[in-house]
Amino acid sequence: YNDEQLQGQVLQVRHMESMLTRVDKAIAEKFAEVYRGGDVSSGKNLLLAKVATRYVKNFLHMEKEMIQELQSRNISITYLRAEEEMTAHIEIQGQGTGHSIKLRGFADRIDKVGNTKRVIDYKTGKVDEKSELRVSEWSDMLENSKLGKSFQLMMYALLYSRNYEAPQELTPGIISFRSLGDGLLTLSYPGGSGAIDENAITRFEGVL
């Protein structure tokens, strides 16, 4: 995406087709960088490279299909930023003293589909949407270790709202390379799902 200079650009099918022709070369270069001096022509490293290649190609094919489907409905998708660092401060009161705590997070991707801003995290592992992205009560995030991904998505929403003017529709989500067919996996929380509003961010900040 960086090589195509797509930041701030409306994504087109031709962008995906161009990138698909360069996946093998890009993966080989990255593995040579990560395993500097190591042999990536056989064994475990070769298998890892093949898996990575398959994941990236599958993702680009999925992206191409999404662009085509959106275009059929006259909706555009704009690629905004990647590997974006976001920071925010929260104030903690306790025993007569206050503390300012700095929060920091990195969003793999930020884009815009129609009027919806999406803050996306890529995961190579499987995501169980029913058990990991369903929050019945805000306090569950303090007690249920399985809700780590839900916590992460709410952190994205909080950080985004503190770094940028919060859009009317803000949807943090996960794309799992193990189940690309599921598309963007979003959060269900008390009072809503998918898009995160300011009230939900305020409730989450209380939990945080």
C-alpha positions as CSV (number, residue, x, y, z in Angstrom):
1,Y,0.0,0.0,0.0
2,N,2.9,2.3,0.7
3,D,4.6,1.5,-2.6
4,E,1.4,2.3,-4.4
5,Q,1.3,5.7,-2.5
6,L,-2.3,5.0,-1.5
7,Q,-2.5,7.1,1.6
8,G,-5.5,9.4,1.3
9,Q,-6.6,7.7,-2.0
10,V,-9.8,6.0,-3.0
11,L,-9.0,2.4,-3.5
12,Q,-9.5,0.9,-6.9
13,V,-9.5,-2.6,-8.3
14,R,-6.4,-1.8,-10.3
15,H,-4.5,-1.1,-7.1
16,M,-5.2,-4.6,-5.9
17,E,-4.3,-6.2,-9.2
18,S,-1.0,-4.3,-9.3
19,M,-0.1,-5.4,-5.7
20,L,-1.0,-9.0,-6.4
21,T,1.7,-9.2,-9.1
22,R,4.3,-8.1,-6.5
23,V,3.4,-10.2,-3.5
24,D,6.0,-13.0,-4.0
25,K,8.8,-10.4,-4.4
26,A,7.7,-8.4,-1.4
27,I,7.5,-11.5,0.8
28,A,10.9,-12.7,-0.3
29,E,12.4,-9.3,0.5
30,K,10.8,-9.1,3.9
31,F,11.9,-12.6,4.8
32,A,15.4,-11.8,3.7
33,E,15.3,-8.8,6.0
34,V,13.8,-10.6,9.0
35,Y,16.0,-13.7,8.7
36,R,19.1,-11.9,7.7
37,G,21.8,-14.5,6.9
38,G,19.4,-17.3,7.3
39,D,18.2,-19.8,4.7
40,V,14.7,-19.2,3.5
41,S,14.9,-21.6,0.6
42,S,13.9,-24.7,2.5
43,G,12.5,-26.0,5.8
44,K,10.4,-24.1,8.3
45,N,11.3,-20.7,6.9
46,L,10.2,-21.7,3.4
47,L,6.9,-23.0,4.8
48,L,6.3,-19.7,6.8
49,A,7.0,-17.7,3.6
50,K,4.5,-19.7,1.7
51,V,1.9,-19.3,4.3
52,A,2.5,-15.5,4.5
53,T,2.3,-15.3,0.7
54,R,-1.0,-17.1,0.7
55,Y,-2.4,-14.9,3.5
56,V,-1.4,-11.7,1.7
57,K,-2.8,-12.8,-1.7
58,N,-6.1,-14.0,-0.1
59,F,-6.4,-10.6,1.6
60,L,-5.8,-8.6,-1.6
61,H,-8.4,-10.8,-3.4
62,M,-10.8,-10.1,-0.6
63,E,-10.1,-6.4,-0.8
64,K,-10.6,-6.4,-4.5
65,E,-14.0,-8.1,-4.1
66,M,-15.0,-5.6,-1.4
67,I,-14.1,-2.7,-3.7
68,Q,-16.2,-4.1,-6.5
69,E,-19.2,-4.7,-4.2
70,L,-19.0,-1.2,-2.8
71,Q,-18.6,0.3,-6.2
72,S,-21.8,-1.5,-7.3
73,R,-23.6,0.5,-4.6
74,N,-21.7,3.8,-5.4
75,I,-19.8,3.6,-2.2
76,S,-16.1,4.4,-2.1
77,I,-13.4,3.2,0.3
78,T,-10.5,5.6,1.1
79,Y,-7.3,4.3,2.6
80,L,-6.2,6.9,5.2
81,R,-3.3,5.7,7.3
82,A,-1.4,2.6,8.3
83,E,0.6,1.7,11.4
84,E,-0.7,4.8,13.0
85,E,0.5,5.7,16.6
86,M,-2.2,7.2,18.7
87,T,-1.8,8.6,22.2
88,A,-4.0,10.0,24.9
89,H,-3.9,11.0,28.6
90,I,-6.4,10.0,31.2
91,E,-6.6,11.4,34.7
92,I,-6.7,9.0,37.7
93,Q,-7.8,10.3,41.1
94,G,-6.9,8.4,44.3
95,Q,-6.1,9.1,47.9
96,G,-6.1,12.8,47.5
97,T,-3.7,12.9,44.6
98,G,-4.2,12.9,40.8
99,H,-2.1,11.2,38.2
100,S,-2.0,11.6,34.4
101,I,-1.4,8.4,32.6
102,K,-0.4,8.3,29.0
103,L,-2.0,5.6,26.8
104,R,-0.5,4.6,23.5
105,G,-1.6,2.3,20.7
106,F,-0.9,1.4,17.1
107,A,-3.7,1.0,14.6
108,D,-2.7,-1.3,11.7
109,R,-5.0,0.6,9.4
110,I,-7.5,3.5,9.3
111,D,-9.8,3.9,6.4
112,K,-13.2,5.3,5.4
113,V,-16.0,3.4,3.9
114,G,-18.8,5.8,2.8
115,N,-19.2,8.0,5.9
116,T,-17.8,5.4,8.3
117,K,-14.3,5.6,9.7
118,R,-12.8,2.2,10.4
119,V,-9.9,1.5,12.8
120,I,-8.6,-1.9,11.9
121,D,-6.4,-4.5,13.6
122,Y,-5.0,-7.4,11.5
123,K,-4.6,-10.7,13.3
124,T,-3.1,-13.9,11.9
125,G,-4.9,-16.1,14.5
126,K,-8.5,-17.1,14.6
127,V,-11.0,-14.8,16.3
128,D,-14.1,-16.2,18.1
129,E,-16.6,-13.5,17.5
130,K,-19.2,-14.9,19.9
131,S,-16.9,-15.3,22.9
132,E,-14.3,-12.6,22.3
133,L,-16.3,-9.7,20.8
134,R,-19.5,-9.8,22.8
135,V,-19.7,-7.6,25.9
136,S,-22.9,-7.9,28.0
137,E,-21.8,-5.5,30.8
138,W,-19.0,-3.0,30.8
139,S,-17.6,-4.5,34.0
140,D,-17.1,-7.8,32.2
141,M,-13.9,-6.4,30.7
142,L,-12.4,-6.3,34.2
143,E,-13.3,-9.9,34.9
144,N,-13.3,-11.9,31.7
145,S,-9.8,-12.5,30.2
146,K,-11.4,-13.7,26.9
147,L,-12.5,-10.1,26.2
148,G,-9.0,-8.8,25.6
149,K,-9.9,-8.2,21.9
150,S,-13.0,-6.3,22.9
151,F,-10.9,-4.2,25.2
152,Q,-8.4,-3.5,22.4
153,L,-11.2,-2.3,20.1
154,M,-12.6,0.0,22.7
155,M,-9.1,1.4,23.2
156,Y,-8.9,2.1,19.5
157,A,-12.1,4.0,19.7
158,L,-10.9,6.0,22.7
159,L,-7.6,6.8,21.2
160,Y,-9.0,7.8,17.9
161,S,-11.6,10.1,19.5
162,R,-8.8,11.8,21.4
163,N,-6.5,12.2,18.4
164,Y,-9.1,13.2,15.7
165,E,-12.5,14.7,15.6
166,A,-14.7,11.7,16.2
167,P,-16.8,11.0,13.1
168,Q,-20.5,10.3,13.2
169,E,-19.7,6.7,12.5
170,L,-16.6,5.2,14.1
171,T,-16.2,1.4,13.8
172,P,-13.1,-0.3,15.2
173,G,-12.8,-3.9,14.0
174,I,-10.5,-6.9,13.4
175,I,-9.6,-8.6,10.2
176,S,-8.6,-12.2,10.8
177,F,-6.4,-13.7,8.1
178,R,-7.6,-17.2,9.2
179,S,-11.2,-16.3,8.3
180,L,-11.1,-13.5,5.7
181,G,-14.6,-14.5,4.5
182,D,-16.0,-13.1,7.8
183,G,-14.9,-9.6,6.8
184,L,-14.5,-7.0,9.4
185,L,-15.3,-8.4,12.9
186,T,-16.8,-5.7,15.1
187,L,-17.8,-5.4,18.7
188,S,-21.2,-5.9,20.3
189,Y,-21.4,-3.9,23.6
190,P,-24.1,-2.7,26.0
191,G,-26.5,-0.5,24.0
192,G,-25.0,-1.1,20.6
193,S,-22.8,-2.9,18.1
194,G,-20.4,-2.1,15.3
195,A,-20.2,1.7,15.4
196,I,-19.0,3.2,18.8
197,D,-20.6,6.4,20.0
198,E,-19.2,8.9,22.5
199,N,-21.4,7.6,25.3
200,A,-19.8,4.1,24.9
201,I,-16.3,5.6,24.9
202,T,-17.2,7.5,28.1
203,R,-18.4,4.3,29.8
204,F,-15.3,2.4,28.7
205,E,-13.0,5.1,30.0
206,G,-14.7,4.7,33.4
207,V,-13.9,1.0,33.3
208,L,-10.3,1.7,32.1
